[in-house]
Amino acid sequence: MDFEYSAEDQAFREEVREFLQENLPQDMREGARRTTTVFADKQLAMRWQAILVKKGWAVPPWPVEYGGTDWTVTQKYIWSEECAKASAPGLIPLGLRMLAPVLFKYGTQEQKDYYLPRMLSGEHYWCQGYSEPGSGSDLASLRTTAVKDGDDYIVNGTKIWTTHAQFADHIFCLVRTDPDVRPQAGISFVLIPMDTPGVTVEPIITIAGDHEVNQVFLDDVRIPQSNRVGPENEGWQAAKYLLEFERGGGGAAVRLKVDLEELLAIAHTEGGDGLRLIDVAAFRNRISELEIRTSALEFAELATLARMSQGLSPGIGSSVAKTSSVEIDQAIETLKLEAIGCYSMPHANKISLNGFNESWPGPAYAETVTPKYINLRAASIFGGAKEVQKNILAKTVLGL
Ligand SMILES: Cc1cc2nc3c(=O)[nH]c(=O)nc-3n(C[C@H](O)[C@H](O)[C@H](O)COP(=O)(O)OP(=O)(O)OC[C@H]3O[C@@H](n4cnc5c(N)ncnc54)[C@H](O)[C@@H]3O)c2cc1C
């Protein structure tokens, strides 16, 4: 493999750096650095999305005719690397990176032409209605029903852990349209405007004190059958396809490298008894191990990016990336928590959403550590629990 960047790629990197320098305002960089939740603050992400849409760089993987770029794999990688280094806010993936690939593959022309431009402009903000009480890992057991009534469906049931449902104006949902067949064969994929009568949202406050997830109740919700994506009872294929993009479409390693740099900076500062943590072999070795694992993840993600550039989905690489990136991420935050010692105690919650915490008593690098550490506990559950991902890898890759 050739690790040298071509002159063309170097020039592209310069162009990206220049763009970020001129268009990514300092307050947005600061907001992104202080984000401790799964997704960036909605306002922050949408401001950045608008800037990128104007430039034509918001959705590099999309087909060019819908607003994507014709960048090579290397250029896409350079883009995500430079964004991570510049502390650009992450765009909210629910529509752009999760529903959009499903619409490209399974949607009608009418659905693509209606939903994709609105997703890009920010007019539509999506949430994901997959999980239900009792149906998470065993998703195919879901019980929300959609029963035909003329040209419509009447939807009844409840969805849970629905991230950003409090902000969303649309939800994509898995519903049961045939209860009398094998569970996977009776599921359809439907799109529901949140202002439809019968849709209600109840907040769930997490252990981190954040309001990110919700329970969504669907009571006699009437939607046209034309809101179904793909054929009736064949939604399971679309559902699984979406999960590949949710679990990993590349870009985790570049962010982890920035986190590792932050950890290194802390280890060069914190310590005791005349020793910095970086001088303690046991601590240094734990950082080295994470650096090596991050490099391995980076190569796996490059392979996934190459697949996607050929029009393929992320495939099994998504389960590798999800499992590995979460383990590394949690380990980095654990080391940071150990390193900052007493500053891990004051729990400066919601700082990413509410701006600066004037009364923070410690060094700036310690301020976000505890809330992020706590929030990150959920990362080995959402998007498919770690144990279940390992089961998938054991079956698919190892043939066990
Ligand atoms: C912060 C957060 C945000 C989320 N956002 C969304 C969202 O926007 N939309 C949405 O639809 N869902 C969302 N989810 C739900 C998420 O997808 C589910 O929580 C996840 O799939 C696990 O399902 P469960 O919670 O029902 O746990 P369970 O499936 O009950 O699992 C409980 C435990 O049992 C283990 N387990 C289960 N089955 C097996 C098995 N076969 N072998 C070994 N171990 C097993 C799991 O690994 C886990 O440790 C979110 C969850 C969280 C925590």
The ligand as an SDF file (V2000), in Angstrom:
LIG
                    3D

 53 58  0  0  0  0  0  0  0  0999 V2000
  -28.4010    6.5570   23.9460 C   0  0  0  0  0  0  0  0  0  0  0  0
  -29.2280    5.6430   23.0840 C   0  0  0  0  0  0  0  0  0  0  0  0
  -29.7830    6.1340   21.9130 C   0  0  0  0  0  0  0  0  0  0  0  0
  -30.5810    5.3000   21.1290 C   0  0  0  0  0  0  0  0  0  0  0  0
  -31.1800    5.8430   20.0120 N   0  0  0  0  0  0  0  0  0  0  0  0
  -32.0600    5.0740   19.3270 C   0  0  0  0  0  0  0  0  0  0  0  0
  -32.8160    5.6540   18.2570 C   0  0  0  0  0  0  0  0  0  0  0  0
  -32.6730    6.8340   17.9180 O   0  0  0  0  0  0  0  0  0  0  0  0
  -33.7140    4.8680   17.6340 N   0  0  0  0  0  0  0  0  0  0  0  0
  -33.9050    3.5540   17.9510 C   0  0  0  0  0  0  0  0  0  0  0  0
  -34.7180    2.8890   17.3100 O   0  0  0  0  0  0  0  0  0  0  0  0
  -33.2150    2.9860   18.9740 N   0  0  0  0  0  0  0  0  0  0  0  0
  -32.3160    3.7210   19.6640 C   0  0  0  0  0  0  0  0  0  0  0  0
  -31.6160    3.1730   20.7150 N   0  0  0  0  0  0  0  0  0  0  0  0
  -31.9290    1.8000   21.1160 C   0  0  0  0  0  0  0  0  0  0  0  0
  -30.8200    0.8070   20.8560 C   0  0  0  0  0  0  0  0  0  0  0  0
  -30.7340    0.4630   19.5070 O   0  0  0  0  0  0  0  0  0  0  0  0
  -31.1120   -0.4130   21.7480 C   0  0  0  0  0  0  0  0  0  0  0  0
  -30.9690    0.0220   23.0850 O   0  0  0  0  0  0  0  0  0  0  0  0
  -30.1750   -1.5560   21.4900 C   0  0  0  0  0  0  0  0  0  0  0  0
  -30.4500   -2.1370   20.2460 O   0  0  0  0  0  0  0  0  0  0  0  0
  -30.2720   -2.6430   22.5900 C   0  0  0  0  0  0  0  0  0  0  0  0
  -31.6020   -3.0360   22.7920 O   0  0  0  0  0  0  0  0  0  0  0  0
  -32.2470   -3.0440   24.2530 P   0  0  0  0  0  0  0  0  0  0  0  0
  -32.0350   -1.7040   24.8540 O   0  0  0  0  0  0  0  0  0  0  0  0
  -33.6440   -3.5220   24.1070 O   0  0  0  0  0  0  0  0  0  0  0  0
  -31.4040   -4.0700   25.0810 O   0  0  0  0  0  0  0  0  0  0  0  0
  -31.5020   -5.6690   25.0410 P   0  0  0  0  0  0  0  0  0  0  0  0
  -31.6550   -6.1000   23.6270 O   0  0  0  0  0  0  0  0  0  0  0  0
  -32.5330   -6.0820   26.0100 O   0  0  0  0  0  0  0  0  0  0  0  0
  -30.0800   -6.0730   25.5580 O   0  0  0  0  0  0  0  0  0  0  0  0
  -29.7410   -6.0490   26.9450 C   0  0  0  0  0  0  0  0  0  0  0  0
  -28.3790   -6.7050   27.0890 C   0  0  0  0  0  0  0  0  0  0  0  0
  -28.4690   -8.0680   26.6800 O   0  0  0  0  0  0  0  0  0  0  0  0
  -27.4720   -8.3410   25.7040 C   0  0  0  0  0  0  0  0  0  0  0  0
  -27.9980   -9.2650   24.6820 N   0  0  0  0  0  0  0  0  0  0  0  0
  -29.1830   -9.1850   24.0520 C   0  0  0  0  0  0  0  0  0  0  0  0
  -29.3090  -10.1990   23.1560 N   0  0  0  0  0  0  0  0  0  0  0  0
  -28.1470  -10.9030   23.2270 C   0  0  0  0  0  0  0  0  0  0  0  0
  -27.6600  -12.0540   22.5350 C   0  0  0  0  0  0  0  0  0  0  0  0
  -28.3790  -12.6590   21.5930 N   0  0  0  0  0  0  0  0  0  0  0  0
  -26.4230  -12.5070   22.8600 N   0  0  0  0  0  0  0  0  0  0  0  0
  -25.6800  -11.8840   23.8050 C   0  0  0  0  0  0  0  0  0  0  0  0
  -26.1000  -10.8030   24.4930 N   0  0  0  0  0  0  0  0  0  0  0  0
  -27.3000  -10.3150   24.2030 C   0  0  0  0  0  0  0  0  0  0  0  0
  -27.1580   -6.9890   25.0600 C   0  0  0  0  0  0  0  0  0  0  0  0
  -25.8570   -6.9780   24.5070 O   0  0  0  0  0  0  0  0  0  0  0  0
  -27.2940   -6.0430   26.2370 C   0  0  0  0  0  0  0  0  0  0  0  0
  -26.1000   -6.0050   26.9710 O   0  0  0  0  0  0  0  0  0  0  0  0
  -30.7920    3.9620   21.5040 C   0  0  0  0  0  0  0  0  0  0  0  0
  -30.2090    3.4650   22.6810 C   0  0  0  0  0  0  0  0  0  0  0  0
  -29.4450    4.2990   23.4720 C   0  0  0  0  0  0  0  0  0  0  0  0
  -28.8680    3.7470   24.7430 C   0  0  0  0  0  0  0  0  0  0  0  0
  1  2  1  0
  2  3  1  0
  2 52  2  0
  3  4  2  0
  4  5  1  0
  4 50  1  0
  5  6  2  0
  6  7  1  0
  6 13  1  0
  7  8  2  0
  7  9  1  0
  9 10  1  0
 10 11  2  0
 10 12  1  0
 12 13  2  0
 13 14  1  0
 14 15  1  0
 14 50  1  0
 15 16  1  0
 16 17  1  0
 16 18  1  0
 18 19  1  0
 18 20  1  0
 20 21  1  0
 20 22  1  0
 22 23  1  0
 23 24  1  0
 24 25  2  0
 24 26  1  0
 24 27  1  0
 27 28  1  0
 28 29  2  0
 28 30  1  0
 28 31  1  0
 31 32  1  0
 32 33  1  0
 33 34  1  0
 33 48  1  0
 34 35  1  0
 35 36  1  0
 35 46  1  0
 36 37  1  0
 36 45  1  0
 37 38  2  0
 38 39  1  0
 39 40  1  0
 39 45  2  0
 40 41  1  0
 40 42  2  0
 42 43  1  0
 43 44  2  0
 44 45  1  0
 46 47  1  0
 46 48  1  0
 48 49  1  0
 50 51  2  0
 51 52  1  0
 52 53  1  0
M  END
$$$$
